[in-house]
Amino acid sequence: MSADQTPLPDGVDPAQLRIPRPAELLRRHGIRPRKGLGQHFLVDRSYLARIVRAAELGPSDTVLEVGPGLGVLTEVLTDLAGQVVAVEIDPIMLAIVRERLGSRPHLRIVDGDVLRTDLAALLAEVLPAGAPTEGVVPGYKVVANLPYYITSAVLRHVFEARIRPERAVVMVQREVADRMMTGEGEHSILSIATQFYARPSRVAVVPAGAFHPRPRVDSAVVRLDVHPVPPVDVEDTEQFFRVVRAGFGQKRKQLRNSLANGLDRTTGEIEDALAVASVDHARRAQTLSLPEWAAITAAIAPYLKGGPEPE
């Protein structure tokens, strides 16, 4: 059964989902959406229903929401999940969501930049007693309408935290969703990173007209089921992504050249490492699979000792 067909928890029907009119809320408070913070507010309740269906929320779940904005999604999350932590950077939106929903006992509204927040420390205060203190935590989920300009940074921050969610359901730019799910021959840094941490699936394409104000592009809801352990054996995750970034740094060049330039090694050293990894040095980064990147990282590792520090 697809996420779109899954019944809403407790038999909730999309028509029953309360969704205030963003334009009315903004007018009431005398404010305008801030383009610099990527503020576009969902107005179509059918897509709200698809988000919460995909998240499969229950009273034992703890949800992290990034950028609650006016609290449209937050309101539904607090109806369905046991605990919700909403992190908002905009003081104006913070005031609105606190006014609307601040009295809800199972909602914690945090003033701050999620990218500068220690997520493990924050969530330790609301996760059930006995929850794991590292790795994937059952019942911890991320649900958010992510600002386009920080999508990749937020996902990396969430997946590289000491504790990780078992699932993330996020609204992102449609083009970003497409890149998350590309396969061999069309890979990008984003698809490699996404698939290293999780199994992505598309829940719905969301037209620009489903938002206020209307963005210039369509969006998509993506479900990311997080791997308990990465699907490839990598000794040093930071080094793995250092190699991947180097490979994609000049993706139109042959692999030996892009890696040599990006890692400050000689082409001879790179060719030797690629031979050990059984990867043709003339290939290009977008053609490589996750296992091949893992093999390349292991083969290059001896040449990186004493080299430049990772970014």
Backbone as CSV, one residue per row, in Angstrom:
resi,resn,N_x,N_y,N_z,CA_x,CA_y,CA_z,C_x,C_y,C_z
1,MET,0.856,-1.196,0.000,0.000,0.000,0.000,0.882,1.233,0.000
2,SER,0.612,2.180,-0.894,1.415,3.396,-0.952,1.058,4.314,0.201
3,ALA,1.986,5.271,0.458,1.740,6.217,1.547,0.466,7.010,1.302
4,ASP,0.143,7.278,0.013,-1.034,8.067,-0.299,-2.323,7.312,-0.013
5,GLN,-2.260,5.960,0.042,-3.450,5.157,0.277,-3.620,4.777,1.745
6,THR,-2.562,4.967,2.526,-2.613,4.562,3.920,-3.657,5.370,4.677
7,PRO,-4.562,4.708,5.425,-5.567,5.470,6.180,-4.900,6.398,7.184
8,LEU,-5.491,7.548,7.384,-4.985,8.462,8.395,-5.181,7.854,9.774
9,PRO,-4.302,8.169,10.724,-4.454,7.633,12.077,-5.831,7.940,12.648
10,ASP,-6.378,6.966,13.366,-7.677,7.130,14.029,-8.791,7.502,13.062
11,GLY,-8.630,7.094,11.804,-9.686,7.330,10.841,-9.871,8.774,10.423
12,VAL,-8.849,9.612,10.635,-8.975,11.020,10.271,-9.137,11.151,8.759
13,ASP,-10.117,11.922,8.350,-10.361,12.177,6.939,-9.719,13.516,6.569
14,PRO,-9.168,13.658,5.317,-8.553,14.932,4.944,-9.471,16.127,5.171
15,ALA,-10.783,15.929,4.973,-11.722,17.037,5.139,-11.816,17.500,6.588
16,GLN,-11.386,16.626,7.517,-11.454,16.975,8.926,-10.221,17.737,9.415
17,LEU,-9.180,17.758,8.590,-7.953,18.418,9.015,-8.165,19.926,9.067
18,ARG,-7.878,20.496,10.217,-8.017,21.934,10.372,-6.826,22.617,9.707
19,ILE,-7.109,23.513,8.805,-6.031,24.226,8.142,-6.430,25.688,8.008
20,PRO,-5.887,26.547,8.829,-6.234,27.964,8.755,-5.770,28.560,7.428
21,ARG,-6.366,29.643,7.047,-5.973,30.307,5.812,-4.753,31.181,6.070
22,PRO,-3.606,30.809,5.483,-2.387,31.587,5.739,-2.531,33.065,5.407
23,ALA,-3.207,33.367,4.294,-3.351,34.770,3.910,-4.087,35.558,4.997
24,GLU,-5.099,34.926,5.589,-5.869,35.588,6.638,-5.029,35.787,7.895
25,LEU,-4.248,34.756,8.266,-3.388,34.877,9.443,-2.336,35.964,9.248
26,LEU,-1.748,36.005,8.061,-0.730,37.006,7.785,-1.330,38.410,7.815
27,ARG,-2.515,38.552,7.248,-3.175,39.858,7.228,-3.546,40.296,8.644
28,ARG,-4.011,39.332,9.442,-4.409,39.646,10.809,-3.225,40.175,11.619
29,HIS,-2.041,39.645,11.349,-0.853,40.061,12.106,-0.073,41.164,11.397
30,GLY,-0.576,41.581,10.232,0.054,42.683,9.521,1.447,42.389,9.021
31,ILE,1.672,41.173,8.550,3.012,40.796,8.080,2.945,40.186,6.685
32,ARG,4.095,40.140,6.058,4.231,39.518,4.746,5.258,38.393,4.831
33,PRO,5.080,37.350,4.022,6.079,36.274,4.012,7.458,36.813,3.627
34,ARG,8.482,36.244,4.225,9.850,36.682,3.967,10.500,35.761,2.941
35,LYS,10.752,36.311,1.759,11.360,35.513,0.694,12.722,34.980,1.105
36,GLY,13.449,35.786,1.887,14.787,35.376,2.302,14.796,34.126,3.150
37,LEU,13.657,33.812,3.800,13.550,32.606,4.621,12.737,31.523,3.916
38,GLY,12.441,31.742,2.633,11.734,30.731,1.854,10.351,30.423,2.387
39,GLN,9.615,31.443,2.813,8.316,31.213,3.452,7.187,31.107,2.426
40,HIS,6.715,29.877,2.246,5.557,29.581,1.411,4.686,28.631,2.224
41,PHE,3.424,28.978,2.424,2.572,28.261,3.368,1.543,27.401,2.634
42,LEU,1.444,26.148,3.043,0.542,25.190,2.415,-0.907,25.571,2.693
43,VAL,-1.733,25.591,1.634,-3.140,25.937,1.796,-4.081,24.803,1.372
44,ASP,-3.539,23.754,0.791,-4.362,22.644,0.297,-4.312,21.496,1.305
45,ARG,-5.435,21.210,1.957,-5.448,20.208,3.025,-5.203,18.788,2.506
46,SER,-5.450,18.530,1.218,-5.217,17.179,0.708,-3.742,16.806,0.786
47,TYR,-2.853,17.794,0.575,-1.421,17.507,0.673,-0.978,17.420,2.124
48,LEU,-1.630,18.147,2.980,-1.374,18.012,4.418,-1.679,16.584,4.856
49,ALA,-2.781,16.043,4.334,-3.153,14.666,4.659,-2.109,13.674,4.158
50,ARG,-1.576,13.923,2.977,-0.570,13.000,2.438,0.714,13.014,3.262
51,ILE,1.059,14.188,3.779,2.254,14.280,4.622,2.091,13.436,5.876
52,VAL,0.967,13.592,6.577,0.809,12.865,7.834,0.545,11.383,7.598
53,ARG,-0.054,11.041,6.464,-0.192,9.622,6.124,1.188,8.980,5.984
54,ALA,2.054,9.659,5.218,3.385,9.106,4.966,4.193,8.975,6.243
55,ALA,3.993,9.898,7.188,4.740,9.853,8.448,4.261,8.727,9.354
56,GLU,3.002,8.287,9.187,2.424,7.205,9.999,2.608,7.492,11.494
57,LEU,2.023,8.589,11.920,2.220,9.053,13.287,1.269,8.386,14.269
58,GLY,1.763,8.215,15.486,0.954,7.669,16.562,1.322,8.328,17.879
59,PRO,0.568,8.046,18.940,0.787,8.714,20.231,2.125,8.402,20.878
60,SER,2.823,7.376,20.408,4.140,7.066,20.984,5.279,7.747,20.227
61,ASP,4.965,8.512,19.186,5.997,9.135,18.357,6.402,10.508,18.877
62,THR,7.675,10.826,18.681,8.220,12.161,18.937,8.611,12.759,17.597
63,VAL,8.089,13.948,17.302,8.296,14.563,15.987,9.106,15.838,16.113
64,LEU,10.095,15.975,15.241,10.827,17.224,15.085,10.300,17.910,13.837
65,GLU,9.815,19.144,13.993,9.392,19.946,12.843,10.348,21.116,12.694
66,VAL,10.859,21.287,11.491,11.781,22.377,11.204,11.006,23.481,10.497
67,GLY,10.982,24.659,11.094,10.299,25.784,10.486,8.792,25.666,10.497
68,PRO,8.152,25.696,11.658,6.695,25.547,11.716,5.939,26.710,11.093
69,GLY,6.571,27.873,10.971,5.903,29.002,10.350,4.647,29.400,11.104
70,LEU,3.511,29.370,10.407,2.225,29.740,11.002,1.611,28.616,11.832
71,GLY,2.246,27.446,11.816,1.755,26.341,12.629,0.674,25.499,11.978
72,VAL,0.521,25.596,10.662,-0.511,24.824,9.964,-0.252,23.329,10.100
73,LEU,0.965,22.905,9.760,1.326,21.490,9.913,1.481,21.137,11.393
74,THR,2.023,22.041,12.163,2.241,21.804,13.593,0.954,21.403,14.298
75,GLU,-0.137,22.074,13.957,-1.423,21.803,14.592,-1.844,20.356,14.387
76,VAL,-1.658,19.852,13.167,-2.024,18.464,12.877,-1.070,17.503,13.575
77,LEU,0.220,17.839,13.572,1.205,16.973,14.222,0.901,16.798,15.705
78,THR,0.507,17.872,16.364,0.211,17.771,17.797,-1.073,16.994,18.068
79,ASP,-1.953,16.907,17.082,-3.160,16.087,17.231,-2.849,14.597,17.148
80,LEU,-1.767,14.251,16.428,-1.515,12.850,16.106,-0.336,12.236,16.854
81,ALA,0.700,13.034,17.138,1.916,12.495,17.771,1.899,12.743,19.271
82,GLY,2.723,11.978,19.994,2.797,12.128,21.442,3.532,13.375,21.863
83,GLN,4.640,13.700,21.153,5.445,14.889,21.458,5.853,15.542,20.146
84,VAL,5.832,16.867,20.106,6.283,17.613,18.935,7.236,18.703,19.394
85,VAL,8.399,18.766,18.743,9.360,19.842,18.978,9.471,20.617,17.672
86,ALA,9.113,21.902,17.711,9.123,22.740,16.519,10.185,23.823,16.675
87,VAL,11.124,23.870,15.743,12.235,24.820,15.806,12.028,25.903,14.755
88,GLU,11.937,27.153,15.204,11.645,28.277,14.298,12.668,29.394,14.482
89,ILE,13.206,29.889,13.368,14.237,30.927,13.417,13.667,32.324,13.307
90,ASP,12.478,32.470,12.722,11.889,33.785,12.482,11.090,34.232,13.709
91,PRO,11.504,35.308,14.371,10.806,35.732,15.595,9.344,36.095,15.369
92,ILE,9.008,36.556,14.177,7.616,36.909,13.890,6.763,35.651,13.833
93,MET,7.230,34.638,13.097,6.490,33.379,13.016,6.455,32.688,14.379
94,LEU,7.537,32.846,15.116,7.605,32.249,16.450,6.484,32.793,17.331
95,ALA,6.268,34.093,17.258,5.214,34.713,18.063,3.834,34.221,17.644
96,ILE,3.640,34.046,16.336,2.332,33.604,15.843,2.042,32.171,16.262
97,VAL,3.018,31.282,16.073,2.761,29.889,16.407,2.605,29.711,17.916
98,ARG,3.299,30.515,18.695,3.130,30.448,20.149,1.747,30.952,20.559
99,GLU,1.280,31.993,19.900,-0.047,32.517,20.198,-1.122,31.485,19.853
100,ARG,-0.954,30.819,18.713,-1.967,29.880,18.246,-1.930,28.554,18.998
101,LEU,-0.714,28.053,19.267,-0.602,26.674,19.737,0.213,26.506,21.012
102,GLY,0.696,27.593,21.565,1.610,27.509,22.699,1.054,26.826,23.925
103,SER,-0.269,26.752,24.060,-0.866,26.139,25.248,-0.965,24.617,25.145
104,ARG,-0.629,24.074,23.999,-0.732,22.609,23.838,0.353,21.934,24.682
105,PRO,-0.023,20.998,25.539,0.929,20.446,26.515,2.033,19.592,25.908
106,HIS,1.807,19.015,24.756,2.803,18.112,24.177,3.582,18.759,23.041
107,LEU,3.554,20.095,23.003,4.286,20.833,21.983,5.341,21.710,22.644
108,ARG,6.581,21.605,22.167,7.649,22.493,22.613,8.090,23.327,21.419
109,ILE,7.982,24.626,21.528,8.355,25.546,20.451,9.699,26.160,20.805
110,VAL,10.676,25.966,19.924,12.056,26.374,20.209,12.453,27.533,19.304
111,ASP,12.971,28.566,19.919,13.484,29.729,19.198,14.934,29.459,18.837
112,GLY,15.212,29.271,17.542,16.594,29.011,17.178,16.776,28.569,15.742
113,ASP,18.026,28.472,15.353,18.450,28.001,14.039,18.711,26.506,14.146
114,VAL,17.952,25.707,13.425,18.095,24.255,13.561,19.506,23.803,13.202
115,LEU,20.168,24.520,12.292,21.509,24.120,11.872,22.555,24.368,12.951
116,ARG,22.198,25.168,13.953,23.102,25.431,15.075,22.607,24.770,16.362
117,THR,21.648,23.879,16.205,21.039,23.227,17.361,21.587,21.823,17.533
118,ASP,21.957,21.468,18.753,22.369,20.102,19.073,21.086,19.278,19.193
119,LEU,20.750,18.575,18.130,19.466,17.870,18.084,19.378,16.766,19.127
120,ALA,20.478,16.070,19.355,20.459,14.994,20.347,20.149,15.542,21.731
121,ALA,20.766,16.672,22.075,20.514,17.276,23.383,19.091,17.794,23.490
122,LEU,18.610,18.402,22.423,17.251,18.936,22.418,16.214,17.827,22.583
123,LEU,16.371,16.763,21.832,15.375,15.699,21.840,15.474,14.816,23.077
124,ALA,16.644,14.790,23.702,16.795,13.982,24.918,15.799,14.398,25.989
125,GLU,15.349,15.645,25.919,14.427,16.161,26.929,12.993,15.686,26.719
126,VAL,12.687,15.176,25.523,11.301,14.787,25.245,11.143,13.327,24.827
127,LEU,12.238,12.678,24.448,12.143,11.264,24.066,11.812,10.415,25.288
128,PRO,11.138,9.288,25.081,10.779,8.419,26.215,12.019,7.930,26.963
129,ALA,11.862,7.670,28.232,12.953,7.107,29.027,13.390,5.784,28.418
130,GLY,14.683,5.573,28.361,15.201,4.340,27.794,15.433,4.388,26.302
131,ALA,15.135,5.516,25.644,15.380,5.640,24.208,16.883,5.602,23.947
132,PRO,17.308,5.059,22.808,18.742,5.016,22.496,19.358,6.406,22.513
133,THR,20.616,6.488,22.892,21.310,7.771,22.939,22.209,7.983,21.722
134,GLU,22.201,7.023,20.811,22.898,7.182,19.546,22.271,6.254,18.519
135,GLY,22.494,6.574,17.246,21.924,5.761,16.180,20.459,6.107,15.929
136,VAL,19.788,5.231,15.167,18.383,5.431,14.822,17.505,5.161,16.042
137,VAL,16.590,6.090,16.318,15.716,5.980,17.480,14.302,5.651,17.014
138,PRO,13.783,4.468,17.336,12.408,4.133,16.963,11.423,5.149,17.550
139,GLY,10.477,5.571,16.732,9.475,6.518,17.201,9.861,7.975,17.069
140,TYR,11.116,8.247,16.694,11.545,9.627,16.438,11.428,9.878,14.940
141,LYS,10.666,10.920,14.562,10.426,11.221,13.160,10.592,12.716,12.902
142,VAL,10.998,13.038,11.705,11.100,14.431,11.273,10.019,14.672,10.230
143,VAL,9.223,15.695,10.433,8.177,16.061,9.479,8.262,17.564,9.280
144,ALA,8.434,18.008,8.028,8.660,19.441,7.830,8.433,19.856,6.387
145,ASN,8.022,21.092,6.235,8.012,21.780,4.951,9.282,22.612,4.924
146,LEU,10.338,22.073,4.322,11.661,22.681,4.434,11.839,23.862,3.487
147,PRO,12.397,24.964,3.977,12.763,26.060,3.065,13.734,25.537,2.011
148,TYR,13.497,25.906,0.768,14.308,25.357,-0.318,15.803,25.588,-0.124
149,TYR,16.159,26.769,0.410,17.571,27.152,0.402,18.417,26.409,1.430
150,ILE,17.779,25.706,2.379,18.563,24.963,3.371,18.207,23.477,3.396
151,THR,17.534,22.991,2.368,17.086,21.592,2.369,18.233,20.623,2.619
152,SER,19.268,20.703,1.793,20.376,19.744,1.912,21.085,19.875,3.248
153,ALA,21.294,21.109,3.690,21.988,21.324,4.960,21.193,20.760,6.132
154,VAL,19.874,20.945,6.127,19.050,20.430,7.222,19.075,18.906,7.242
155,LEU,18.921,18.291,6.081,18.903,16.827,6.041,20.242,16.254,6.508
156,ARG,21.321,16.865,6.083,22.627,16.368,6.530,22.776,16.531,8.039
157,HIS,22.315,17.674,8.566,22.395,17.923,10.008,21.579,16.884,10.776
158,VAL,20.406,16.554,10.273,19.537,15.572,10.926,20.153,14.182,10.874
159,PHE,20.674,13.801,9.717,21.178,12.437,9.547,22.554,12.227,10.154
160,GLU,23.292,13.305,10.407,24.616,13.160,11.002,24.619,13.453,12.504
161,ALA,23.451,13.730,13.065,23.352,13.937,14.510,23.631,12.628,15.248
162,ARG,23.916,12.732,16.524,24.222,11.536,17.318,23.048,10.565,17.355
163,ILE,21.833,11.108,17.403,20.650,10.259,17.251,19.958,10.641,15.952
164,ARG,19.396,9.649,15.274,18.784,9.879,13.969,17.337,9.404,13.986
165,PRO,16.483,10.023,13.178,15.093,9.582,13.122,14.959,8.272,12.377
166,GLU,13.900,7.549,12.657,13.646,6.353,11.867,13.017,6.712,10.524
167,ARG,12.426,7.914,10.458,11.773,8.334,9.212,11.740,9.854,9.156
168,ALA,11.861,10.374,7.947,11.661,11.801,7.719,10.699,11.947,6.554
169,VAL,9.726,12.811,6.711,8.801,13.145,5.626,8.908,14.648,5.430
170,VAL,9.412,15.051,4.268,9.725,16.462,4.061,9.176,16.953,2.733
171,MET,8.774,18.213,2.732,8.389,18.898,1.509,9.607,19.635,0.997
172,VAL,9.974,19.369,-0.258,11.156,19.988,-0.845,10.820,20.434,-2.271
173,GLN,11.709,21.178,-2.856,11.550,21.557,-4.257,11.519,20.289,-5.110
174,ARG,10.652,20.267,-6.115,10.483,19.049,-6.915,11.802,18.599,-7.544
175,GLU,12.584,19.542,-8.031,13.861,19.194,-8.642,14.785,18.516,-7.629
176,VAL,14.748,18.978,-6.389,15.564,18.366,-5.336,15.093,16.936,-5.071
177,ALA,13.777,16.741,-5.025,13.233,15.397,-4.826,13.685,14.472,-5.941
178,ASP,13.665,14.964,-7.179,14.109,14.141,-8.313,15.573,13.747,-8.145
179,ARG,16.402,14.686,-7.684,17.824,14.394,-7.534,18.090,13.415,-6.399
180,MET,17.245,13.443,-5.377,17.411,12.497,-4.269,17.299,11.052,-4.740
181,MET,16.466,10.822,-5.741,16.112,9.449,-6.114,16.757,8.959,-7.398
182,THR,17.673,9.737,-7.959,18.312,9.293,-9.187,19.171,8.067,-8.935
183,GLY,19.367,7.288,-9.993,20.151,6.061,-9.896,21.452,6.168,-10.665
184,GLU,22.087,5.036,-10.886,23.391,5.003,-11.552,23.301,5.648,-12.934
185,GLY,24.321,6.423,-13.240,24.352,7.147,-14.493,23.884,8.573,-14.342
186,GLU,23.129,8.851,-13.289,22.586,10.192,-13.080,22.806,10.676,-11.644
187,HIS,23.693,10.052,-10.919,23.879,10.389,-9.518,24.407,11.812,-9.341
188,SER,24.130,12.366,-8.156,24.651,13.658,-7.732,25.132,13.490,-6.295
189,ILE,25.765,14.520,-5.750,26.151,14.460,-4.340,24.915,14.232,-3.475
190,LEU,23.812,14.895,-3.832,22.590,14.774,-3.041,22.042,13.359,-3.067
191,SER,22.024,12.722,-4.228,21.482,11.361,-4.290,22.371,10.371,-3.547
192,ILE,23.679,10.534,-3.652,24.589,9.652,-2.924,24.407,9.840,-1.419
193,ALA,24.339,11.097,-0.967,24.183,11.362,0.468,22.840,10.859,0.973
194,THR,21.787,11.129,0.221,20.450,10.690,0.644,20.391,9.180,0.763
195,GLN,20.874,8.476,-0.247,20.765,7.025,-0.273,21.772,6.343,0.652
196,PHE,22.799,7.073,1.056,23.715,6.562,2.073,22.994,6.454,3.414
197,TYR,22.157,7.445,3.714,21.482,7.494,5.008,20.077,6.882,5.005
198,ALA,19.396,6.874,3.861,17.978,6.505,3.874,17.522,5.957,2.532
199,ARG,16.338,5.342,2.564,15.696,4.888,1.331,14.605,5.892,0.980
200,PRO,14.810,6.669,-0.108,13.839,7.706,-0.438,12.707,7.190,-1.319
201,SER,11.517,7.749,-1.130,10.386,7.454,-2.015,9.539,8.711,-2.124
202,ARG,8.967,8.916,-3.296,8.155,10.103,-3.511,6.723,9.834,-3.066
203,VAL,6.171,10.725,-2.269,4.799,10.607,-1.784,3.843,11.337,-2.708
204,ALA,4.193,12.557,-3.108,3.304,13.354,-3.949,4.066,14.511,-4.558
205,VAL,3.656,14.904,-5.751,4.102,16.163,-6.350,3.079,17.221,-5.964
206,VAL,3.561,18.358,-5.479,2.681,19.412,-4.967,2.804,20.635,-5.875
207,PRO,1.738,21.005,-6.578,1.829,22.146,-7.489,2.020,23.461,-6.745
208,ALA,2.594,24.417,-7.447,2.867,25.721,-6.837,1.594,26.370,-6.303
209,GLY,0.456,26.093,-6.937,-0.797,26.690,-6.519,-1.308,26.211,-5.179
210,ALA,-0.656,25.193,-4.592,-1.075,24.692,-3.274,-0.500,25.519,-2.133
211,PHE,0.256,26.586,-2.459,0.920,27.405,-1.446,0.493,28.871,-1.547
212,HIS,0.661,29.558,-0.420,0.547,31.018,-0.388,1.760,31.573,0.352
213,PRO,2.490,32.497,-0.276,2.365,32.913,-1.664,2.845,31.795,-2.594
214,ARG,2.455,31.886,-3.828,2.774,30.846,-4.808,4.268,30.893,-5.157
215,PRO,4.990,29.789,-4.964,6.401,29.766,-5.368,6.523,29.658,-6.888
216,ARG,7.714,29.798,-7.380,7.938,29.743,-8.827,7.999,28.321,-9.360
217,VAL,8.183,27.360,-8.483,8.354,25.969,-8.914,7.439,25.059,-8.114
218,ASP,7.214,23.863,-8.626,6.452,22.859,-7.898,7.311,22.251,-6.799
219,SER,6.645,21.626,-5.845,7.328,20.949,-4.743,7.006,19.458,-4.790
220,ALA,7.569,18.719,-3.856,7.264,17.297,-3.731,7.415,16.890,-2.275
221,VAL,6.595,15.951,-1.859,6.722,15.349,-0.531,7.531,14.074,-0.688
222,VAL,8.587,13.955,0.090,9.477,12.796,0.023,9.519,12.106,1.377
223,ARG,9.419,10.799,1.358,9.569,10.008,2.581,10.951,9.365,2.564
224,LEU,11.666,9.506,3.670,13.012,8.959,3.804,13.023,7.986,4.976
225,ASP,13.098,6.702,4.660,13.184,5.675,5.693,14.660,5.437,5.999
226,VAL,15.060,5.798,7.193,16.478,5.869,7.540,17.049,4.471,7.777
227,HIS,18.229,4.226,7.184,18.914,2.950,7.378,19.444,2.850,8.809
228,PRO,19.205,1.749,9.509,19.828,1.571,10.833,21.346,1.642,10.759
229,VAL,21.898,1.076,9.696,23.331,1.220,9.396,23.418,1.505,7.896
230,PRO,24.433,2.247,7.458,24.547,2.542,6.027,24.586,1.263,5.187
231,PRO,24.081,1.313,3.957,24.060,0.128,3.103,25.423,-0.281,2.571
232,VAL,26.445,0.545,2.817,27.810,0.198,2.431,28.711,0.350,3.647
233,ASP,29.782,-0.420,3.674,30.699,-0.413,4.807,31.714,0.717,4.623
234,VAL,31.602,1.734,5.450,32.497,2.893,5.385,33.116,3.092,6.755
235,GLU,34.443,3.104,6.812,35.129,3.237,8.094,35.048,4.652,8.641
236,ASP,35.127,5.653,7.750,35.150,7.054,8.153,34.157,7.809,7.268
237,THR,33.006,8.166,7.837,31.952,8.817,7.058,32.405,10.154,6.502
238,GLU,33.111,10.947,7.308,33.577,12.250,6.846,34.528,12.102,5.666
239,GLN,35.404,11.125,5.747,36.338,10.895,4.647,35.595,10.418,3.398
240,PHE,34.576,9.589,3.590,33.752,9.118,2.463,33.170,10.315,1.707
241,PHE,32.572,11.250,2.446,31.954,12.391,1.776,32.987,13.375,1.244
242,ARG,34.155,13.392,1.838,35.242,14.207,1.275,35.610,13.697,-0.113
243,VAL,35.701,12.393,-0.264,36.022,11.794,-1.559,34.892,12.033,-2.557
244,VAL,33.654,11.853,-2.116,32.507,12.064,-3.007,32.465,13.514,-3.480
245,ARG,32.651,14.466,-2.556,32.638,15.877,-2.949,33.745,16.176,-3.961
246,ALA,34.904,15.583,-3.761,36.004,15.786,-4.700,35.638,15.236,-6.078
247,GLY,35.023,14.068,-6.096,34.642,13.461,-7.364,33.647,14.288,-8.144
248,PHE,32.706,14.889,-7.429,31.692,15.696,-8.094,32.117,17.148,-8.275
249,GLY,33.282,17.510,-7.749,33.732,18.890,-7.862,33.939,19.324,-9.298
250,GLN,34.341,18.397,-10.147,34.487,18.653,-11.585,33.892,17.450,-12.312
251,LYS,32.565,17.326,-12.204,31.908,16.087,-12.614,31.986,15.813,-14.113
252,ARG,32.318,16.807,-14.913,32.457,16.572,-16.348,33.820,15.980,-16.706
253,LYS,34.739,16.024,-15.732,36.062,15.464,-15.975,36.089,13.981,-15.631
254,GLN,37.081,13.293,-16.172,37.275,11.900,-15.799,37.604,11.821,-14.314
255,LEU,37.258,10.685,-13.728,37.365,10.514,-12.287,38.793,10.748,-11.782
256,ARG,39.785,10.294,-12.517,41.162,10.453,-12.044,41.528,11.928,-11.908
257,ASN,41.003,12.755,-12.805,41.331,14.176,-12.758,40.554,14.910,-11.674
258,SER,39.258,14.626,-11.562,38.454,15.321,-10.548,38.922,14.943,-9.140
259,LEU,39.250,13.680,-8.916,39.719,13.264,-7.591,41.117,13.808,-7.302
260,ALA,41.978,13.815,-8.297,43.332,14.336,-8.096,43.278,15.817,-7.719
261,ASN,42.450,16.580,-8.444,42.340,18.010,-8.152,41.656,18.252,-6.807
262,GLY,40.574,17.526,-6.562,39.803,17.764,-5.354,40.477,17.297,-4.075
263,LEU,41.364,16.300,-4.193,42.033,15.750,-3.010,43.502,16.142,-2.926
264,ASP,43.953,16.937,-3.900,45.347,17.392,-3.931,46.307,16.211,-3.951
265,ARG,46.000,15.238,-4.806,46.865,14.077,-5.017,47.327,14.062,-6.475
266,THR,48.318,13.245,-6.800,48.755,13.119,-8.185,47.806,12.184,-8.932
267,THR,47.743,12.347,-10.241,46.891,11.448,-11.030,47.397,10.013,-10.928
268,GLY,48.703,9.848,-10.763,49.241,8.497,-10.610,48.729,7.826,-9.350
269,GLU,48.715,8.559,-8.243,48.189,8.004,-6.990,46.717,7.642,-7.134
270,ILE,45.958,8.516,-7.779,44.533,8.259,-7.951,44.311,7.056,-8.859
271,GLU,45.062,6.956,-9.937,44.916,5.805,-10.837,45.221,4.508,-10.103
272,ASP,46.252,4.507,-9.267,46.585,3.305,-8.493,45.447,2.934,-7.548
273,ALA,44.878,3.940,-6.866,43.781,3.670,-5.928,42.554,3.155,-6.664
274,LEU,42.243,3.744,-7.812,41.074,3.306,-8.575,41.263,1.887,-9.102
275,ALA,42.494,1.527,-9.425,42.763,0.150,-9.866,42.501,-0.824,-8.722
276,VAL,42.897,-0.456,-7.506,42.633,-1.290,-6.331,41.129,-1.437,-6.114
277,ALA,40.388,-0.368,-6.377,38.930,-0.387,-6.190,38.198,-1.010,-7.372
278,SER,38.938,-1.379,-8.405,38.351,-1.970,-9.631,37.373,-1.015,-10.308
279,VAL,37.757,0.267,-10.355,36.938,1.289,-11.017,37.771,1.937,-12.115
280,ASP,37.228,1.997,-13.313,37.912,2.590,-14.459,38.156,4.078,-14.204
281,HIS,39.404,4.504,-14.333,39.746,5.893,-14.010,39.143,6.892,-14.996
282,ALA,38.647,6.415,-16.139,38.076,7.321,-17.134,36.586,7.586,-16.903
283,ARG,35.996,6.910,-15.943,34.572,7.138,-15.672,34.352,8.511,-15.043
284,ARG,33.082,8.897,-14.981,32.716,10.175,-14.375,31.879,9.937,-13.131
285,ALA,31.889,10.916,-12.238,31.320,10.740,-10.899,29.872,10.279,-10.920
286,GLN,29.051,10.820,-11.829,27.617,10.510,-11.818,27.308,9.064,-12.178
287,THR,28.301,8.332,-12.698,28.058,6.934,-13.090,28.319,5.946,-11.960
288,LEU,28.869,6.427,-10.835,29.308,5.509,-9.783,28.195,5.200,-8.789
289,SER,28.169,3.958,-8.325,27.199,3.522,-7.321,27.760,3.744,-5.919
290,LEU,26.898,3.613,-4.925,27.349,3.714,-3.532,28.473,2.730,-3.211
291,PRO,28.336,1.430,-3.566,29.432,0.497,-3.259,30.745,0.896,-3.921
292,GLU,30.662,1.465,-5.119,31.898,1.881,-5.789,32.538,3.067,-5.064
293,TRP,31.735,4.020,-4.600,32.305,5.126,-3.828,32.941,4.623,-2.537
294,ALA,32.307,3.638,-1.913,32.883,3.080,-0.687,34.220,2.398,-0.976
295,ALA,34.285,1.663,-2.080,35.525,0.986,-2.445,36.626,1.992,-2.777
296,ILE,36.265,3.057,-3.479,37.237,4.097,-3.813,37.767,4.771,-2.551
297,THR,36.884,5.071,-1.617,37.303,5.719,-0.370,38.300,4.860,0.386
298,ALA,38.009,3.556,0.469,38.920,2.648,1.169,40.281,2.585,0.479
299,ALA,40.267,2.605,-0.863,41.523,2.496,-1.610,42.338,3.785,-1.559
300,ILE,41.656,4.926,-1.482,42.350,6.221,-1.467,42.828,6.592,-0.069
301,ALA,42.201,6.030,0.959,42.486,6.426,2.345,43.981,6.494,2.671
302,PRO,44.802,5.513,2.262,46.227,5.608,2.614,46.924,6.825,2.042
303,TYR,46.424,7.337,0.903,47.044,8.504,0.275,46.608,9.807,0.945
304,LEU,45.534,9.758,1.747,45.005,10.978,2.336,45.602,11.286,3.710
305,LYS,46.344,10.373,4.266,46.958,10.616,5.575,47.965,11.753,5.455
306,GLY,47.737,12.763,6.284,48.611,13.921,6.225,48.235,14.920,5.162
307,GLY,47.147,14.620,4.399,46.700,15.542,3.359,45.829,16.628,3.929
308,PRO,45.170,17.399,3.047,44.327,18.511,3.508,43.191,18.014,4.387
309,GLU,42.805,18.812,5.355,41.710,18.457,6.234,40.391,18.499,5.465
310,PRO,39.415,17.631,5.840,38.105,17.694,5.196,37.474,19.055,5.436
311,GLU,36.562,19.412,4.492,35.830,20.685,4.631,34.973,20.652,5.874
